[in-house]
Amino acid sequence: MIGVIEMPHNYAIVIFYSDEDEGFIAVVPELPGCSAFGEIEEEALQEAKVAIDLWLDTAREEGREIPEPSGREHLREILAGGCCPRGDGIDPFFALASTYAIKRS
């Protein structure tokens, strides 16, 4: 199952199960290298939230450019089957199979 979660920063999070890792991987396609692992989806999501905050803090400290979040627009790309224009490597068919959006409380 894959999920796309909209954060207060409006960055999409893609969560998928990895047979190889025997757990869930959460990837933030708009933030290169930003990902997390969890034995269950909820754990991967929580870890991804931490990873986003750390990624943004580090980027600010190092003076790196912070991408503008596309949030809902990225979800629309996934649903339209065009989620890989940035070369993020996510299979749009797989992403479309079970996509959902959740607002962080």
Secondary structure, DSSP 8 states (H G I E B T S, - for coil): --EEEE-TT--EEEEEEETTTTEEEEE-TTSTT-EEEESSHHHHHHHHHHHHHHHHHHHHHHT-------THHHHHHHHTT---TT-----HHHHHHT----B--
